[in-house]
Amino acid sequence: MKKFYTNQSQINKQLNEQLNEQQLEEGKPIKEEKLIKDEHTREIFEQVFDKATLNTVYEIARKKYFEEIEFVISTGKEGNVFRCKSGNGHYAMKIYKIETSNFKHMMEYIEGDRRFKSVRKDKQEIVKAWTKKEYKNLEELTKIKVKAPLPITFSRNCLLMEFIGENGNAAPRAKEKPFTDMNKAYETICEYLAKMINAKLIHSDLSEYNILNNNEELVIIDVGQMVTTEHPKAKEFYVRDIRNLSKWFSKNGVKTNYEKMYEHVKEKTKKPKKEKK
């Protein structure tokens, strides 16, 4: 399970100010202590911020996507998420760990996905492909009106996206804060699953851990592993999603089980017939 942090103290100078003072020339060392003042947060940054990643963060900031990295939202085995400040509010930046990511796990979802069939089996290339994959998957969900973070931009192992939360506070996962109306949330997730099936998409790791409760709005996250229905394991992944979700909703008072939820989503995937003129 990922560990969450709520310390909202500023941890670095505005990136735009630093960019005006520091040129990112090839081979020039980056003074991390100037970027991150808080020692605890610096330790977390060091898990993902090698020199190439730092340069990538500066590159995104130089393009005026955000002004400042504020604090850590969450940490995980394969990546950390940070809140960024911009003139328009806040964004979330996910940074994947190149050295500690589970490459075999990633390749299971990349191989078989025709969109990424030319990826080399090199750890850096795999993580870069995974970052791009999550960005593209978020785009796909946005197109079909499934609520997920709006993707902003990506580069190398860094993905900038919409910050999900209110008043600057990150929305909790559904596991931590179930919905007040669980039956309504159940209908929403079934609608989303049907839309995804009709768009030939399978989340592949959908559970209460990858759903946010944003003031009772259901938001799907962590979509790097999402595959198309053409993937050789698409059926297996979909069955797992339904099994995990039905079990959680059942525990929270919804009268459902695997078979009922599977059929309910199936019924919703049937597109209404056009009336004859």
C-alpha positions in Angstrom: 0.0 0.0 0.0 1.2 3.5 -0.8 2.1 5.8 2.1 0.6 9.3 2.0 2.0 12.6 3.2 0.0 15.7 4.1 2.8 18.2 4.9 2.1 21.2 2.7 5.1 23.3 3.5 7.0 24.7 0.6 10.2 22.7 -0.2 11.9 24.6 -2.9 12.2 28.0 -4.7 10.0 28.7 -7.6 11.4 26.7 -10.5 11.1 29.6 -13.0 13.4 31.7 -10.8 15.9 29.0 -10.7 15.7 28.4 -14.4 16.7 32.0 -15.0 19.7 31.6 -12.8 20.9 28.1 -13.9 21.6 26.8 -17.4 21.1 23.1 -17.8 24.2 22.4 -19.8 25.2 18.8 -20.6 27.5 17.6 -17.8 26.8 20.5 -15.4 25.9 19.2 -11.9 22.6 20.2 -10.4 22.8 21.4 -6.8 19.9 19.5 -5.3 20.1 21.3 -1.9 19.0 24.5 -3.6 16.0 22.8 -5.2 14.9 20.9 -2.1 15.4 22.5 1.3 13.4 20.1 3.4 15.7 17.1 4.4 12.9 14.6 4.7 11.4 15.5 1.3 14.9 15.5 -0.2 15.3 11.9 0.8 12.1 11.0 -1.0 13.2 13.0 -4.1 16.4 11.0 -4.2 14.5 7.8 -4.7 13.5 9.0 -8.2 15.5 12.1 -9.0 18.7 11.1 -10.8 20.3 13.8 -12.9 18.4 13.0 -16.0 15.1 13.1 -14.1 16.1 16.5 -12.6 16.8 17.8 -16.1 13.4 16.5 -17.3 11.6 18.3 -14.4 13.4 21.5 -15.3 12.6 21.0 -19.0 8.8 20.8 -18.2 9.0 23.8 -15.9 10.9 25.9 -18.5 7.9 25.4 -20.8 5.8 27.1 -18.1 3.7 24.1 -17.3 4.3 24.8 -13.5 6.2 27.1 -11.3 7.0 25.1 -8.2 7.1 21.6 -6.8 5.4 21.9 -3.4 5.2 18.5 -1.6 4.8 14.8 -1.8 1.3 13.4 -2.3 2.2 9.7 -2.3 5.0 7.3 -2.6 5.0 3.9 -4.1 7.3 1.1 -5.2 7.4 2.2 -8.9 6.9 5.9 -8.6 6.1 9.0 -6.5 3.5 11.7 -7.0 4.2 15.4 -6.1 1.9 18.4 -6.1 3.0 21.2 -8.3 1.9 24.9 -8.3 1.0 26.8 -11.4 -0.6 30.0 -12.3 -3.8 28.1 -12.9 -3.8 26.2 -9.6 -2.3 22.8 -9.0 -1.1 19.9 -11.0 0.1 16.4 -10.0 3.4 15.1 -11.3 4.1 11.4 -11.2 7.7 10.3 -11.5 8.5 6.7 -12.2 11.6 5.2 -10.6 13.9 3.8 -13.3 16.1 1.8 -11.0 13.5 0.2 -8.8 10.5 -0.3 -11.1 9.3 -3.9 -11.8 10.2 -4.2 -15.5 8.8 -7.7 -15.9 5.5 -6.5 -14.5 5.5 -3.5 -16.9 6.4 -5.7 -19.9 3.4 -7.9 -19.2 1.1 -5.0 -20.0 3.3 -3.4 -22.8 3.8 -6.6 -24.7 0.6 -7.5 -26.6 -0.4 -3.8 -26.8 -0.1 -2.9 -30.5 0.4 0.8 -29.6 3.8 -0.1 -28.0 5.0 -3.1 -29.9 8.4 -1.6 -30.8 9.6 -1.0 -27.2 13.1 -2.3 -26.5 13.7 -4.4 -23.4 15.9 -1.8 -21.8 14.9 -0.5 -18.3 15.0 3.1 -19.3 13.1 2.5 -22.5 10.5 0.5 -20.7 9.8 3.2 -18.1 9.7 5.8 -20.8 7.2 3.7 -22.7 5.1 3.2 -19.5 5.0 6.9 -18.8 3.8 7.5 -22.4 1.3 4.7 -22.1 -0.3 6.2 -19.0 -0.5 9.6 -20.7 -2.1 8.1 -23.8 -4.5 6.0 -21.6 -5.6 9.1 -19.7 -6.2 10.8 -23.1 -8.4 7.8 -24.1 -10.4 8.0 -20.9 -11.0 11.7 -21.4 -12.3 11.1 -24.9 -14.9 8.7 -23.7 -15.9 10.8 -20.8 -14.6 8.5 -18.0 -13.5 10.7 -15.1 -9.8 10.5 -14.7 -7.0 13.0 -14.3 -6.6 15.2 -17.4 -3.2 14.6 -18.9 -1.1 17.8 -19.4 2.3 16.7 -20.7 4.9 14.0 -20.3 8.7 13.6 -20.9 10.9 10.6 -20.2 9.7 9.2 -16.8 7.7 12.3 -15.7 4.0 12.7 -16.2 2.2 16.0 -15.4 -1.6 15.7 -15.0 -4.6 17.3 -13.4 -4.5 17.5 -9.6 -7.5 15.7 -8.1 -8.7 17.3 -4.8 -10.3 20.3 -3.2 -8.7 23.4 -1.5 -5.3 22.1 -2.4 -5.8 18.8 -0.6 -5.5 15.5 -2.5 -8.6 13.4 -2.8 -8.5 10.2 -0.8 -8.6 6.7 -2.3 -11.9 5.0 -2.1 -10.3 2.3 0.1 -9.7 5.0 2.7 -12.9 6.9 2.3 -15.8 4.9 0.8 -18.6 6.8 -1.0 -21.6 8.0 1.0 -23.9 6.5 -1.6 -22.2 3.3 -2.5 -25.1 2.2 -4.8 -24.6 5.4 -6.9 -20.9 4.8 -7.0 -21.5 1.2 -8.1 -23.7 2.4 -11.0 -21.0 5.0 -11.9 -18.2 2.5 -12.1 -20.3 0.1 -14.1 -21.1 2.9 -16.6 -17.4 3.6 -16.8 -16.5 0.0 -17.3 -19.1 -0.2 -20.1 -17.7 2.9 -21.8 -14.2 1.4 -21.6 -15.3 -1.9 -23.1 -17.1 -0.1 -25.9 -13.8 1.8 -26.5 -11.9 -1.6 -26.4 -10.1 -0.7 -23.2 -9.4 -2.7 -20.0 -8.0 -1.0 -16.9 -6.3 -4.2 -15.8 -5.8 -3.2 -12.1 -9.0 -1.6 -11.0 -10.0 -1.7 -7.4 -10.7 0.6 -4.4 -7.0 1.4 -4.4 -7.1 2.9 -7.9 -10.3 5.0 -7.4 -10.4 8.4 -5.8 -13.3 9.8 -3.8 -13.2 13.4 -4.8 -16.0 14.9 -2.7 -18.2 12.0 -3.7 -17.1 12.1 -7.4 -15.6 8.8 -8.6 -12.2 9.3 -10.3 -10.2 6.4 -11.9 -6.4 6.7 -11.5 -3.2 4.7 -12.2 -3.9 3.7 -15.7 -0.4 2.8 -16.9 -1.3 -0.8 -17.2 -4.5 -0.3 -19.1 -4.6 -2.4 -22.3 -6.7 -2.8 -25.4 -9.1 -5.7 -25.7 -6.7 -7.1 -28.3 -4.2 -7.9 -25.6 -3.8 -11.7 -25.1 -4.5 -11.4 -21.4 -7.3 -8.8 -21.7 -10.0 -11.2 -20.6 -8.0 -12.3 -17.6 -7.4 -8.7 -16.6 -11.0 -7.8 -17.0 -12.3 -10.7 -14.9 -9.8 -9.7 -12.2 -11.1 -6.1 -12.2 -14.8 -7.2 -11.9 -13.9 -9.7 -9.1 -12.0 -7.1 -7.1 -14.6 -4.4 -7.5 -17.6 -6.6 -6.8 -16.0 -7.9 -3.6 -15.4 -4.4 -2.4 -18.8 -3.0 -3.2 -20.4 -6.1 -1.6 -18.5 -5.5 1.6 -19.8 -1.9 1.6 -23.5 -2.8 1.4 -24.2 -3.1 -2.4 -26.1 -6.2 -3.2 -23.8 -7.6 -5.9 -21.3 -10.3 -6.7 -19.0 -11.2 -9.5 -21.7 -12.7 -11.7 -24.2 -9.8 -11.1 -21.6 -7.1 -11.8 -20.3 -8.8 -14.9 -23.8 -9.1 -16.3 -24.7 -5.5 -15.2 -21.7 -4.1 -17.1 -22.5 -6.3 -20.1 -26.0 -4.9 -20.3 -24.7 -1.4 -20.2 -22.3 -2.0 -23.1 -25.2 -2.6 -25.4 -25.6 0.5 -27.4 -29.2 1.7 -27.8 -30.7 1.1 -31.2 -31.5 4.1 -33.3 -35.1 4.7 -33.8 -36.4 4.3 -37.4 -37.6 7.5 -39.0 
